[in-house]
């Protein structure tokens, strides 16, 4: 009897370097590719007033699935699409198609592993196997020079050991032709409206904000195109280390994170392209630094694997139950809306809300402001980022927020970002603030980051009216001028 495998695409929405899918093709006579839109992804979080997956992320996800579907069809295959509970749906598909096994990419965080457990339980009485393949990281988990239980607590130690004692595996070839069983309704990709998004939400992606750093397009094809542009066409990798803290424009950083988050780009593919770039163009600190960033991504995923749910708990990886956090919803919502009265913070939050993206420099600053200057529960900030970011990845997002809140692995427990110092350093001319806060467009560059200090008479000259067209500050910013906080 021919062997049939259902391949469940998850956060590996690509055909290149996809070990799980390629293994399924090798092991079976026919493979049925499936993607399930989990209805839990689109639920509301009423406790803090927003939905779990915002419209930008959902739009990018839809585009990525459509692109995968097209790639499969171009190779003689197709993609079975369903909406609902993945464990229930996949078990039914496997039973009805008389599959011998389900193959899928292995995930590490609770919601995803709970689904894996539920699916495994449903498959056992059907005598159908579940084979989960590790393929989300640059370095394979089995190639680490230490057991996950012995993962170094500090990134630098992790990086040094991995660089010295492990190798990045070669790429898995992209399949050319597929053989599938298409004797059933393959379904269609649901619209944003069918997923529960309002006309107002949908209009934000149908009429994208032209101030965005990049018109993010989901899918493997767009991800590879972005990589080719950044490395080979524009040669921007050459100067990455010098530009990576930028905040305006498409070229200051790679912007690969959105495609990495859904697996539209393989981290190993990026790595091997960087190595080819080093051989054919230049090898310097910038080329190394992009690999360095991929290592950070690995580290957060292995941290999540080691510590499990602790990355999501308010006490964090450190299990620190001594810290006390405020749950002031009004302050939190003003932070979320970019209405704090602190221009650098507001500009970053408004970029996030308008586009689904924010620079790494911005994320560190708005995170520090929320937890250190406002004292707000850091898990609220992490959940808001989870909702809004196109490039949301549970391990990197919650791992970074653990660091910001001082409950992660970072030995510097009291990391603090002086917002004024950061603003004047990374937005010296105020161009970023003016880009996202047009109400401050007339304020001189040397005064824009301290607009809250200016007398009303002067502000009137710039058409700024505190409490009217720009909010009053929600914190007392005097501490930012204290020399001991400058950095």
N, C-alpha and C positions, 0 to 999 in steps of 0.2 A: 504494500500500500504506500503511495507516495507520501513523503513527509511534508506537512504544511505547518508554517510558522506565521503567527500574527506578530507583526512588528509594531510596537507602541512607541510612536514618536512622542518625546516629552520636551525637555530643554536641549534637544539635539536636532534642530530643524535645518538639517543640511545633508548632502550626500557625500561631500568630500570628507576624508578622514573620519568616517563614522564607523567605528569598529563594530558596534552592535548590529547595525543594519547590514553591513557587509558580511558579518558572521552568519546572520540569518539567511542571506542569499546563498552562502556557501553550504549551510547545513540542510537546506530544504529544497524540494522541487518547486514549490510555489510559496511566495511570501505575500501576506496581506498587510500592507501598511495602514496604520490607523492613527488618527489624532482625535482626542476628546477635549472639547472645551468644557472644563470643569465649572459647573454653575456656582460652586463656592467661591471661585475667583472674583465673581462680579457682585458679591453680596455687599450690603451697606454695613458700615461700622457705626451704629447710632451713638455709641458712647462718646465718640469724639467727632462725629459729624461729617464723615466722608466715606466713600466706598473703598473697598479693599483694592481694586484695580481701577485706576483712573483711566480716562478715555484715551490719553496719549499712548499709554502702555497697551491698552486693548487694541487700538488701531494698528500699532506696530506688530502686535501678535497676529492679527488677522492677515496683514500683508505678508508676514513670514510664512504662515501656513499656506496661503495662496501661491507663494513662490515655490514652496516645497511641492505642492500639488502639481504645479506646472512642470517642474523638473522631473518628477516621476512620470508624468504623462509623456514627456519628450523621450523617455527611455522605454516606452511601452508599458508603463505601470499606471498606477492611480493611487489616490489617497482616500480611504474611507473616513468620513467625518461625522462625528456625533457630538451631541451636547447633553451633559448630565453628569452623573456620578461615574468616574472612570472605572472603578473596581467592578461595579455592577454591569456596566456596558461592555467592558472588555471580556468579562467572564461569559456573557451571553454571546458575543461575537465568536469567541474561541469555541464555545460549545456548538453553536449553529453551523460554523464552518468546518467542524470536525478537525480542528487544529491539534497538533501534537504539543505545541508549546507557544508561549508568549515570550518574546525577547524585548528588552527595553533598556534604556540607560539608567544606571544606578544614581539615585539622589541621596542626600545626606540629612536634610532638615525634616522636622517632624511631620508637617502636613503631607509632604511627599512620601516619607517612609510609612506613614499610617496607611496611605493608599496602597503602597506595595504590600503591606501586611494583610490588608483587607482582601486584595486581589488574590494573594497566595492562598488564603483560607477558602475563597470561593472556587479556586481551581483544583484544590486537592481532591474533593469528592468526584470531580470530573476526570481525574487522572491526567491533568494537563500541567506541564511544567512551566515555571516562571524562571527565566534566566535573565539576571540583571548584570549589565556590563559597565564597568567603570571607564568613563571616557570624557570626563568634564574638565580635567586639569592638564596643565603642561606636563608635569611629571606624574607618571602613573603611580597610584597608591602602593602598588606592590614593588615599585622600584625605589621607594624611599629608603635611605640608609638607617632607618630606625623604625620601630613599631609605632603606630599611630598613638598608642597609649604613652609613648615616650616622646611625643612631639615636643620640640623645644618651646618654652613659653614665650620666647622673644624672637621676633622676626629675623633679626640679624644673625642669630645663631642658626636658625632654620636655613636661611639663605646660604650661609657659608658651608654648612654640611652638605646641602643638596648640590650646590655648585661643584663641590670637590668630589663627591662620592656617588653621584647619580647621573644618568644620561637621559636626554629626551628621546623618546622613541621615534622611529621613522613614521611617515604618513601612511595611512591606509588608502589604497587606490580607490578612486571614485568609480562606482559601477557604471558600465556603459549601457547594458540592456537588462530589463527586468522581466520576470514572469510572474504574473499575479492571477488570482482567481477573481474575476469581476462579474460574478453571477448574482449580484445583489445591488440594491440601491446604495450608491457610494456617498450620498448626502451632499450637502453644500455648506460652504463656510457661512455661518450666521452673520447677519448684519449687526452693526452696533446697536441699532434699535431693537433687534431681536434679543440682544444680550442685556437689554434694560437701560441703555443710555438715552438720556433726554435729547430733544432737538437742540437745546442750548449747548449741551456737551458735544454733540456731534458736529455742530457748527464750528467748534474750536479746531477740529481736525480737517473739516472740509474747507475752511478758510484760515489756513495757518498764519500765525503771526510772522510778518516779514522780517522782524528783528532777530529771529532765531539764528543760532550759530550755524545750523545745518538743517536742510529739509530731510530729516531722518526717514528713510524708506526701509521697511522691514524685509527680511529675507536674505537667503544665502547669496543671491545674485548681487544685491545691493551691497552686502557686506564685502564681498570680494572686490567689487568695483571701488568701494571706499579704500580698501587696503591698497589696491593698485594705484589709486590717485595719490594717497598719502606717501607711499614709498617711492613709486616709480615715475609717476607723471609730474608731481610737484616737488619731489625730492625734499619733502618737509621733515622726514626722519632725521636728516643730517643735523638739524638744529633743535631737536626735540627737548633736550635737557634744558636749553636756554629759554624755550618758549612755553614749557609745560604748565607754568603758573599763570598763563594768560587767561583772559576772560572774554575777549571779543573776537569773533571771527572763527572760521572753520579750521584754520591751520595751526592754532597754538598747541593742539594736542591731537592724538590720533582719532578720538571719538569711536574707537572700536568697541567700547563697553556694551553698547546696546545690542550689537550682534553677538558678542560673547555671551551675554546674559541668556539669550534664547538658543545658543548653540548654532546660530547661523554662520558663525566663524569658529573654527577650531583653534584653540590656543597653540596647538602644535603647528598648525599651518602658518599662523602668524610668526612663530619662532623660526621656522625653516625659511620663510620669506625674508626675515631679518638677517639670517645667516647668509642667504644668497645676496642680499643687499650689501652686507659687509664684504663679501668676496668680489662683487662687481662694482660697487660704488665707493663706500668708505666704512671703516670700522672706527668708532670713536665713543666717547662717553654717552652720546645721545642714543646710539644703537643699543648699547648695553642697558641704558635706562629704561627702554621700552620692555626689554626682557625682565628687568627688575620689577616693573609694574605687573607683569604676568606672574611673577613669583609671589607678589603680595596677594594676588587673586588666589593662587594655589594655597597660600598659607591660611587665608580665611576659610577656605573650604575644608582644609584638614583640621583647623580649629573647631569648626562646626561638627565634623565627624568625631573628634575627640570629646568635646564637651556637651554635645547634644543640645537639649533645651535650655541650658544655662545661658546661651547667647541671647535668648529671647526674654529671659526673666529680668526684672528690675535690678536684682542683685548682681547680675552679669556673670561673666566667667570667674571672677574673683569670689563669687558668692558673698559679696559685701552687703550685709544686712544693716550696716550702721548708717549708711547714707539716707538722708531724708529728702524727698522730692515734693514739690508743690504740684497740685492738680488744679490749677487756676485756668479754667477753660477760656475765659475772656482773654487773658494774656496769651494763651496758646494760639487762639484763633487770630489774634492780631499779628502774631509772629507768622503764622501760616499764610495770612493774606498779604504780607509785606506792608504792614501798617504800624511799624514800631516807632517811626520817627527817627530812625538811624539809617541814613541813606544807603550805606554799603549793604546792610542787612536787607533792607526793603528791595533794593535792586535785584539781589540774588533771588529772593523769594518770588518776586514778580516774574523773573525769567523762568523759574521753575513752573509757576502756575500757568504761564502763557505758552510754554513750549514743551514741558516735560523733561527739561535738561537743565543742569547747572554744573559749572566747572568744579573740579576737585578743590580748588582754593576756596570757592564759595561755600561748598559743603562743609568744610572744616570750620569756617567762620560762623555760618548760621547755626551749626550744631553747637559750637562753643557758646554762642550768645544765648541759645535756648537753655542750656543746662547750667552754665556757669554764671551768666548775668541775670537770667530770670529764675533759675532754680527749678525749672519745670521738668516733670517726669520725662526722662530721655526716651522711654519707649513710645511716648506719643510722637516725638519727632521722628523716630525710626519708622513708625507706622505711617506717618504722613509721607515720608520719602518712599515707602513701599507703594503707596497709592499713586504718587505723582510721577515718579521717575520712569522714563522710557527704558532705562538700562537697569531696572531693579533686579538685583540678585540677592537672595536672602542671606547668603554667607557674607558677601562683601558689605552689604548694607548694614546688617545687624552687628557684624564684626567691627566695622568702623564706628558705629554709634557706641559700642562697648568702650572703645578707646576714648572717644570724646567725653564720655560720662565718667571716665576714670575707673571703670569696673572691668576693663579688659586686661590684656597681657602686658600692656605698656608699663615699664618700670617707672615712668614719669607720671605718678598718680595725679598730680595737680596741673596737668597741661592746661594752659589758659591762653586764649588768643585775645590780644589787645586789639579790639576792633578798629580803633582809630589808627593805630600803627600799621595794621594790616591793610587798611583802606588806602592810606597815603603811600604805602610801599607798592601795592599791586594795582592801584588805580590812581596813579599820581596826578594825572590831569583831569580826573573825574569823568573820563569819557564813558566808562562802563555805567556809572550811576546815571549820567545824563541819557544814555541809551535806553535805560529802562524806567527812569523817572523823568519824563519830559517836563513835569511841573517844576523841576529844578534846573531846567536848561539854561537859564540866564544867570545862575549863580557862578561867580568866578571859580576857577579850578582850585585856587589856594584857599577857598572858603567852603567849598561844597561839602566836604566831609565833616565840617563843624557847623553845619547850617543851624543846628539847634542852639548854638551860642550867640548867633547874630541878633542884634536888636530888631524889633519889628519894623522900625522906620527903614532900616537898610534892606530888610527882606522885602519890603514893599517895592523897593526899586527893582527887585528881581522878579516881581509878580509872584512872590511866595507869601502865603498867608497861613501861619501855623494854626492848626486846629480847623482850618477850612479846606484849602486845596493840598495841604500836606500835614500829616499828623504831628502832634506834639510827641516828644520822646517818652517811651514807657519805662525808661530806666534813667538813673542819674549817671551821666557818662564821665563824671569827674575822675573816676579811678583810672581811666585810660590815659590820663595825662600824668599819672604817678609813674615816676621813672622805673620803679621796680617791676612794673608790668610790661614795659616795652620789650619787644622781641623782634 
